[in-house]
Amino acid sequence: MDVKKLSLEDRASLCNGATTRLTHKVEGLDSIHMSDGPHGLRKVIYDGVSGNPRKVKTTCFPTSAGLACSWNEELIGEVGKTIAKEAKSQQVSVILGPAVNMKRSPLCGRNFEYFSEDPYLAGKLATAYVNGVQGEGIGTSLKHFAVNSQETRRFTINEVVSERALREIYLSVFEMVVKESQPKTIMASYNMLNGEHTCESKWLLTDVLRDEWGYKGLVVSDWKAVTNIGKAITAGCDLAMPSTNGEWPKKAVAMVKEGTLDEKYLNRAAQRVADLAEWGLSNIDNDATFDVDEDHGVAADIARECMVLLKNDGMLPLKKGEKIAIIGGFARTPRFQGGGSSHVVTTKVDDIFENLEQIGGGELVYAQGYPEESDIADDALIAEAVAAAKKCGKAIVFAGLPDSYETESLDRKHMRMPEAHCKLIEEVAKACPDTTVVLSAGSPVEMPWIGSVNAILHAYLGGQALGKAIAEILYGDTNPSGKLSETHPIRLEDNPTYGFYPGDTKKSIHAEDIYIGYRWYEKKKIPVNFPFGFGLSYTKYEYESISVDKTEMTDEDTLTVTVKVKNVGERDGKEVVELYTAAPEKTAELRPVKELKGFKKVFIKAGESAEVTFELSKRAFAYWDEEENNWRVPTGKYKVLVGTSSAETPLCAEIYITEKTPVCHPITLETTYGDLTTSRAYDGVMEDFVKATILPEEMVAQLHSDEAKKDATAYYCQNYTPRMSVYAHWNIPLADVEKAIDEANKKLGY
């Protein structure tokens, strides 16, 4: 459809929702339906008579916090395919997900809906999800663009972030998904970014998203996020949701007529909405259905790989037929998803206790352990649980975070579990040495009882089929293979945002910059309960060897890394092979200790080995140079590290990378002599320039020498500037120094 043939009023109407979830209908073009996601379809139907909402029952998969712990792109793609089929059965054209915001703080109330603290992992998994959904003819909405890091004052908060942190952490995940999967829509967030509403940021929505990354789809606002329809449309936000009962369209028409909104931008936005609607309508299948039991089975298959065995002092796997105390209300009424717009009305939900009975057999004794509606410990319930544990001699405590602790619109105030849950674990563990804890939570929690229990299985929020998955892992029918997609700190005070999250009434300053998650804990050498990428198995893996196809390369080359891993245990299993890169230790720019740049999950039979290959390009070694406004790989010796977590990387290969086009900047009076030694680009001018500015002769010869850095010369090189040449101990006229600068800059091409 060519929207220019429509009236101005119709074109404006396309740029605002018709209802809460429908786009506008115009002559020749019907509306399409958008539904919440991303871990299950959340379609709401409003009764035409009463106006009451009715939510369609669909399958609830593990939330993204759990899905990410699978580290399995193929599996995430399967989730996308299954949700898309259910969407098709409900004539839904766009699923509002996935959400890929970074887990800056463990307190964010919506962390259960986000993948990771690491942009590479989140980007790869989100790409797989988008490809899975859109391969079935259903659109996605990558969200929330960008830096939606908190729920507190989320409509108005100004996220203050450096350009480098934006590029390396918060935007790179969106960049990857855009370039590798082209989601049909991208959702602009509520918050402001560096003083500008994201829905009204031309830099974000046009300059970066479209002109730089090549995005072709539609930008939709988060619901009620647009504050000025004219600014939003001009910046590149095409569709303001939900309906404003005609207010925004009227305003847009008036702005066009008075000349404050260029009609070409309105046409551009309307055309993108029309293109999306035409695509969505072409994929509608009124005969589509889905099988409830089949999709529940898929949810169980997914959940098996999303759970992480954090501790095991030999208690797991359990022996079938044993007498075991099953303690905690979550065992009968499981916590399996978060609250807010992603909340799914399920087709069914597993009873964990029943699944334990079916799979393990034996006598299971249940005790509630804690009140359902209170965080305060109930001594009578704890006494009952302790008695059951003593009677059985073995106990499994199901605990974690209740629904009220994790939901959209609210951030957590602390990282603690309810006092009722913690006291229960402590008392049961005292009475019963053989105690396992199964956690249900969408975020890390403090674990003051960690040393008192034998085993910990983190089920995250495992979706409606979590019961079968948990039972199979506990009894050994499934070998656990989940790995943490986020660091679990010992206490909240260790987190890099502690003390200034979630900010004040107007702004949230990202003072930790690029150091979020494991980047912070490793840089500061802060101990954690469990590191990023960590997860145990019922078998053992040995990292045998690493090889690279070259040891020297330029930043324009590609490196092939081959890793060999052996299963030296007695069980078949799946292992996540994690690859990190590390910059040279002595660099001018600050760099993390290491950064994830590759991963592959492989199935390895007991006694056998697997060979895993990675391809690494420039971005695997680069950082964002704010002066150059580009990605750079400064010349030096880099490391490729491979292992089982960010804290355990036994394999290492070194590669010397040369920056093919060295970066340099014009020399000024404030350029330090040290600046001139950090880039080969200055090689042709440095010696003459240094001599002309009266740096002592003996220092010139040492400028490139590593030995020079061990003596006083290092001080001069790193700190002295040409301006200082005019002082008495060098006593060179300022005019001569400025002349030397001009001559050097001419040679450099400035």
FENJO-V747381 format. One record per backbone hydrogen bond with DSSP energy under -0.5 kcal/mol. NH is the residue of the N-H (numbers start at 1). CO is the residue of the C=O. E is the energy in kcal/mol with one decimal. If there is no record, write none. Layout:
nh;co;e
NH;CO;E
NH;CO;E
//
This chain:
nh;co;e
3;1;-0.8
5;2;-1.8
6;3;-2.0
11;7;-2.4
12;8;-2.2
13;9;-2.1
14;10;-1.6
15;11;-0.6
15;12;-1.1
16;13;-1.6
17;240;-1.9
18;22;-2.6
19;22;-1.3
23;32;-1.8
26;29;-2.2
29;26;-2.6
34;21;-2.2
35;94;-2.9
36;42;-0.9
37;96;-0.9
42;36;-1.7
45;54;-3.5
47;45;-0.6
47;52;-2.7
51;47;-1.8
54;45;-2.8
56;43;-2.4
58;345;-2.5
61;39;-3.1
61;59;-0.6
63;461;-2.0
65;112;-2.2
66;63;-1.2
67;63;-2.8
68;64;-2.6
69;66;-1.0
70;67;-1.7
71;68;-1.2
73;71;-0.6
76;72;-2.2
77;73;-2.3
78;74;-1.6
79;75;-1.8
80;76;-2.2
81;77;-2.3
82;78;-2.3
83;79;-2.6
84;80;-2.3
85;81;-2.0
86;82;-1.8
87;83;-2.4
88;84;-2.5
89;85;-1.5
90;86;-0.7
90;87;-1.0
91;88;-1.3
92;87;-2.5
93;33;-2.4
94;33;-1.5
95;139;-2.8
96;35;-3.2
96;94;-0.5
97;95;-2.0
100;98;-0.5
100;143;-3.1
103;116;-1.4
104;102;-1.9
108;105;-1.3
111;108;-1.8
113;110;-2.0
114;111;-1.7
115;99;-0.5
117;485;-1.4
122;118;-2.2
123;119;-2.4
124;120;-2.4
125;121;-2.2
126;122;-2.5
127;123;-2.2
128;124;-1.8
129;125;-2.1
130;126;-2.8
131;127;-2.5
132;128;-2.0
133;129;-2.5
134;130;-2.9
135;131;-1.5
136;133;-1.7
137;134;-1.5
138;133;-1.2
139;93;-3.2
141;95;-0.8
141;97;-2.3
142;185;-2.0
143;98;-2.4
145;187;-3.2
146;144;-0.9
148;144;-0.7
149;147;-1.8
154;151;-1.7
156;153;-1.4
157;153;-2.8
158;506;-2.0
159;157;-0.7
159;192;-2.8
160;158;-0.7
160;508;-2.4
161;159;-0.7
166;162;-2.3
167;163;-2.7
168;164;-2.9
169;165;-2.2
170;165;-1.5
171;166;-3.8
172;166;-0.7
173;169;-0.7
175;171;-2.7
176;172;-2.3
177;173;-1.8
178;174;-2.7
179;175;-2.5
180;176;-2.1
181;177;-2.1
182;177;-0.8
182;178;-1.3
185;140;-1.6
186;218;-2.1
187;142;-2.9
188;186;-0.6
188;220;-2.7
189;145;-1.9
192;157;-3.0
193;196;-3.2
194;159;-2.6
196;193;-1.0
198;191;-1.8
200;197;-1.9
201;198;-1.3
202;200;-0.9
205;201;-2.8
206;202;-2.2
207;202;-2.5
208;203;-2.4
209;204;-1.7
210;206;-0.7
211;206;-3.1
212;207;-1.1
213;208;-2.1
214;210;-1.2
215;209;-1.8
218;184;-2.3
220;186;-2.5
220;218;-0.6
221;239;-2.7
222;188;-1.6
224;241;-3.1
225;222;-2.3
225;241;-0.5
232;228;-2.4
233;229;-2.4
234;230;-2.2
235;231;-2.3
236;232;-1.5
237;232;-3.0
238;219;-1.3
238;236;-0.8
239;219;-1.9
240;15;-2.7
241;239;-0.6
243;19;-1.0
247;244;-1.7
250;246;-2.2
251;247;-2.3
252;248;-2.7
253;249;-2.4
254;250;-2.4
255;251;-2.4
256;252;-2.1
257;253;-2.2
258;254;-2.1
259;255;-0.7
259;256;-0.6
260;255;-1.8
261;255;-1.5
265;262;-1.4
266;262;-1.2
267;263;-2.7
268;264;-2.0
269;265;-2.3
270;266;-2.7
271;267;-2.4
272;268;-1.7
273;269;-2.0
274;270;-2.5
275;271;-2.7
276;272;-2.1
277;273;-2.6
278;274;-2.7
279;275;-2.1
280;276;-2.9
281;277;-2.9
282;278;-1.7
283;279;-0.7
283;280;-1.0
284;281;-1.1
288;285;-1.4
292;290;-0.7
295;291;-2.5
296;292;-1.9
297;293;-1.9
298;294;-1.7
299;295;-2.2
300;296;-1.7
301;297;-2.1
302;298;-2.3
303;299;-2.4
304;300;-1.7
305;301;-0.6
305;302;-1.3
306;303;-1.3
307;303;-0.7
308;458;-2.5
309;307;-0.5
309;536;-0.5
310;308;-0.9
310;456;-2.3
311;456;-1.5
313;454;-2.4
317;474;-0.6
318;474;-3.4
321;360;-2.6
322;319;-1.3
324;322;-0.6
324;363;-1.9
325;394;-2.9
326;324;-0.6
326;365;-3.0
327;325;-0.7
327;396;-3.0
328;367;-2.5
329;368;-0.9
330;398;-0.6
331;328;-2.0
332;329;-1.5
333;329;-2.9
336;334;-0.7
339;406;-1.2
343;340;-1.8
346;344;-0.8
347;58;-1.0
350;464;-3.0
352;350;-0.7
353;331;-2.2
355;351;-1.8
356;352;-2.3
357;353;-2.1
358;354;-2.3
359;355;-2.4
360;356;-2.5
361;356;-0.6
361;357;-1.5
364;362;-0.6
365;324;-2.4
365;363;-0.5
366;364;-0.6
367;326;-2.0
370;368;-0.9
379;377;-0.6
382;378;-2.4
383;379;-2.5
384;380;-2.1
385;381;-2.0
386;382;-2.8
387;383;-2.3
388;384;-1.9
389;385;-2.3
390;386;-2.5
391;387;-2.2
392;388;-2.0
393;389;-2.7
395;434;-2.6
396;325;-2.8
397;436;-3.2
398;327;-3.4
398;396;-0.5
399;397;-0.6
399;438;-2.1
401;440;-2.2
405;402;-1.6
406;402;-0.5
406;403;-1.1
407;410;-0.6
408;339;-1.7
410;407;-1.4
412;107;-3.1
418;400;-0.7
420;375;-2.2
421;418;-0.7
422;418;-2.2
423;419;-2.6
424;420;-1.3
425;421;-2.2
426;422;-2.4
427;423;-2.5
428;424;-2.5
429;425;-2.5
430;426;-1.7
431;427;-1.7
432;428;-2.2
435;433;-1.3
436;395;-2.6
437;455;-2.6
438;397;-2.9
439;437;-0.6
439;457;-2.5
440;399;-2.0
446;415;-2.6
450;447;-2.0
452;449;-2.0
453;449;-0.6
453;450;-0.6
454;435;-2.4
455;435;-1.3
456;311;-2.0
457;437;-2.7
458;308;-3.3
458;456;-0.5
459;439;-2.7
459;457;-0.8
462;460;-0.8
463;336;-1.9
464;60;-2.2
466;463;-1.5
469;465;-1.2
470;466;-2.8
471;467;-2.2
472;468;-2.5
473;469;-2.0
474;470;-2.7
475;471;-2.1
476;473;-0.9
477;472;-1.5
478;472;-1.8
480;478;-0.7
482;307;-1.2
483;69;-2.7
484;534;-2.9
488;530;-2.9
489;487;-0.7
490;527;-0.6
494;491;-1.5
495;492;-2.0
498;495;-1.8
500;497;-2.1
501;497;-0.6
504;507;-2.1
508;158;-2.6
510;160;-2.7
510;508;-0.5
511;509;-2.0
513;510;-1.6
515;512;-2.4
516;514;-1.6
519;516;-1.4
520;517;-1.5
521;517;-1.6
522;518;-2.4
523;519;-1.4
524;520;-2.7
526;521;-2.4
527;525;-0.5
529;488;-1.7
530;488;-1.7
533;484;-2.1
534;531;-1.8
536;309;-2.8
542;566;-3.2
543;541;-0.5
544;542;-1.0
544;564;-1.8
545;564;-1.3
547;562;-2.3
549;560;-1.8
553;656;-2.3
555;658;-1.8
557;554;-1.6
559;616;-3.2
561;559;-0.5
561;614;-2.8
562;547;-2.9
563;612;-3.1
564;545;-2.4
565;610;-2.7
566;542;-2.8
567;608;-2.9
568;540;-1.8
568;566;-1.0
569;540;-1.0
573;604;-1.9
575;602;-2.7
577;575;-0.7
577;600;-3.1
578;576;-0.7
578;643;-2.1
579;598;-3.2
580;641;-3.5
581;595;-2.3
582;639;-2.3
583;592;-0.5
587;585;-1.0
595;581;-1.8
597;579;-2.8
598;579;-1.2
600;577;-1.7
602;575;-2.7
602;600;-0.6
604;573;-3.2
607;567;-2.3
608;605;-2.3
610;565;-3.0
612;563;-3.2
612;610;-0.5
614;561;-2.8
616;559;-3.2
616;614;-0.5
620;617;-1.7
621;618;-2.1
622;618;-0.8
623;632;-2.1
625;623;-0.7
625;630;-2.9
626;624;-0.8
629;625;-1.9
630;625;-1.4
632;623;-2.7
636;657;-2.3
638;636;-0.6
638;655;-3.3
639;582;-2.4
640;653;-2.9
641;580;-3.3
641;639;-0.5
642;651;-2.2
643;578;-2.1
644;648;-1.6
645;648;-1.3
646;532;-2.8
648;645;-0.8
651;642;-2.1
653;640;-2.0
655;638;-2.7
656;551;-3.1
657;636;-2.8
657;655;-0.7
658;553;-2.5
659;657;-0.5
660;658;-0.8
662;660;-0.6
671;668;-1.3
673;720;-2.3
674;717;-2.0
675;672;-0.6
676;672;-0.9
677;673;-0.5
677;674;-1.2
678;674;-0.5
678;675;-1.0
682;679;-1.5
683;680;-1.8
685;682;-1.7
686;682;-2.5
687;683;-0.5
689;685;-2.4
690;686;-2.8
691;687;-2.2
692;688;-2.4
693;689;-1.3
694;691;-1.6
695;690;-2.0
699;696;-1.5
700;696;-1.1
700;697;-0.6
701;697;-1.2
702;699;-0.5
703;699;-0.6
703;700;-1.2
705;702;-1.5
709;705;-0.6
709;706;-0.9
710;707;-2.0
711;708;-1.2
714;708;-1.0
714;711;-1.5
715;712;-1.0
716;712;-1.3
717;713;-2.7
718;714;-2.3
719;715;-1.8
720;716;-1.9
722;671;-0.8
723;669;-1.9
724;721;-1.3
725;722;-1.9
726;723;-1.3
727;724;-1.4
730;727;-1.8
731;727;-4.2
732;725;-2.1
736;733;-0.6
737;733;-1.7
738;734;-2.7
739;735;-2.0
740;736;-2.2
741;737;-2.1
742;738;-2.4
743;739;-2.4
744;740;-2.2
745;741;-2.5
746;742;-2.0
747;743;-1.8
748;744;-1.6
749;745;-0.6
749;746;-1.0
750;745;-3.2
//
